[in-house]
Amino acid sequence: MSWTVRVDPGLCMGSGMCAAIAPEALALDGEHARPLSETTAPDDRILEAAEICPAQALTVHAGTEVIAPRP
């Protein structure tokens, strides 16, 4: 199953930490991060990127379930 990665531009502060950890899935686009595609193959680096986001702007979904960041 593929994952969906979402970035809330209202929360993203453009730290770039997510893009540094998971450059195959995320990039900085001006002042905000953005996913490089609508879906991505499961990868622990993407989960780590969501966990370390200082603004908690990044979420990872497997189907309808949010799998990162963990509560």
N, C-alpha and C positions, 0 to 999 in steps of 0.2 A: 504494500500500500504506500502511496506517495504522501508526502506532507505538504501542507500549505503554510507558508510563512507570511505573516502580516506585520506591517509596521504602522503604528498610529502616528501620523505626521504632527498631530497636535501635542503628542507627548515627546517625540523624538527630539533630542537636543544636539544630535550630530556629533557625538563623541567619537564615532568610528570604531569603537571597540568590537562591535558585532562584525563589521566588514573585515577587521583584522583577523578575527578568529575563524570566520566562515566566508572567505572571499569567493568561494564557488557558488554561494547562495545569496550574498548580500553585498551591496556597494553603497558608497556615499554618493548622493546626487545633490550637489549644492550643500544645503545645510541639514539634510535629512538622509537617513538610510532608506534603501528600497530593496525589495527582493529582485533578483535577476530573472526569475520566472514565476509563473503562477503556482507551480508545484515543483517539488524537489524530492529526490530520493532521500530516505532516512539517513541521517548523519549525526553522530554525537556532537560534532562541532557546532551544528546549528542549535542544538539544545543548550550547549554551553553559552552560545552567544545570547540566547534569550535569558538565561539565568544571570549573566553578568551585566545586562543592559542597565545603566544607572537610572534611566527614566522609566523602566519597565514598559517600553514602547513596542517591544517585539514579542509576538506570540507565535507559537508553532501548533498547528492543528493536524490531527490524524482523523480524517473524516470530520465528524462534528465535535470531537473531544479536543479540548485544549490540553496539550501535553507539556508545554513549557511556556512561561516559567511555572514552576511548581508553587503551590500556595504555601 
